[in-house]
């Protein structure tokens, strides 16, 4: 009984003790739970971070490990001349690289000697690269296939080849120059067309690259039979130019010789198909080698034919007198009194020789290139009509030629011209044009009064280029054009164009010389632009040609004149065209 | 010793046969018994896996069954490996062909450029100079002079150029009807 009572008491004591400790136990359990929760939170947090926050990065990394996207490059379109001769072709070139750490030390010398003999590099230079223990180094870039084949045959350890595409151009008319370099431009190492046709038609020529998504194994090799998503590349379109390689070559050759013979700074020759406006030749000197553009001064890439402006000089009289005839202000037979000078708004403007010629006809004005006659024609015609005429002949806008980087100077508003300034523009001073604009303007006369849009691309991917089929607006009437043609024929037969007479065509050539002084620091200097523009056969013109020589430096000033410097070049190129195109004289042409 | 009183005491009898002298159950109890028997029968009639039957029929031990399973897995693995090896081989061959194609295309480009370069005016001129060819003397056009000649008119009859004796003979033949002589003369 006592035992039972004592037991009960003990139980009660124990219960009291437990009762007292219960909150402590609860706290411990809670603490443990909290710790467990904290640890779990850390894990959950990390899981959240990797699986939610970093999901995109990790999945992209995973995809990157087992899949590969291979770019399928599009073949760049080729550029052909009018006879389908390739002017620009993509060829495969090879960059030679080494992995120096893959070349055993005992074989270094052998590899260096072999590379040196094939690539023409100094042995010491190659040895220095091999001794560098670098992982990768280029030895030579963009080597031709013959070099690559030799290296493949040698099978050197640690030496590899990396294939790449390079645009190649044909050799041109003078040493170390590619054919029509300024016109064609080039393609840089990133595959983008720069300057000229390559720049203007870059999108058309380059096409659209395709791609292929494929899987690769652990070693990174492509699993060719794996599931692949593929988009085929769209190759670039071929361009057929209006250029005639043979005439282009002759023009380059003749121009280079002419510029050198006249100690000139540079020159440009443009030959246009009279009826279509297509450029047959486009030569500049100096030019550059588009195959070696990386070692060419950037300034050489600029094409003077469209990017340089010049004061055309007396060539502009063709435009002035055509407009005056069109507006019935003058006729070729109209006479004026020319004392050799004329005063306009306080300024005295002179003929080139300041000679008093007395009464002369407008035909004589053009033959002898008399500035006073041109000014008087404008005065008779009226400023508004003259200005409208300049606009109609295309001097108020770009020619719209399909080559990159054409520059023009906007024609000032009529009100912004002082009368003396407007008067000098009648004979081509104080007005800046680019050679293409000038040629297109003169071609209006040759083309029966219609403005033929100058262009150089005839077909794009086999279809006619938009410029090639552009409408030809009538600028002057066919009758005015015929009268001006007769006046220009007279220039060749009796005037300053005598240097261009070609056997069999003496009576059937039309032309005009031009010599304009250059403006240096606001003053006209003795440096000149010498030019000659003409077309033939005059009765049914096949081509219109403009020759410009910049800053000829002959013994005397008169020897730098257009008829001495530019006209003989015009004649040599014209003779080549006559032979090349089998142009025969028109029978029964009477002298003017 | 505790024994199960049911062991060895239960009489063996064919299923469904009535036991002679068995206690006759009431009608509702009999019906329940029939229902349960029917359910048992239905359960037994379910289709059994053939392998069990096959294993039982072939009298395969449990080890043999494991061996077969491992063998089957191995065969599948081998087949997979074979397929992977074939794919790798084909992938390698495709790679080889692609490299060959690239080489051939590079060569084609090279040839195309060479062809164009050979046709270029510059090269033609160079070759001509090497072959000592020179440009012809400057051409000269002959003056056009109209001639009084009717090109549309029929050509005049050609004069007879045969010898005199032949002409005499022919006239004699003609006079005396010699068709053969005329034929010879043509």
Interface residues (C-beta under 8 A of the other chain):
Chain A: X85 X86 X87 X89 X90 X91 X92 X144 X145 X163 X168 X170 X171 X172 X173 X179 X221 X222 X223 X224 X225 X245 X246 X248 X249 X250 X503 X504 X505 X575 X579 X584 X585 X587 X588
Chain B: X87 X90 X91 X94 X95 X102 X105 X106 X107 X109 X110 X112 X113 X115 X116 X117 X119 X120 X121 X122 X123 X125 X138 X139 X140 X141 X144
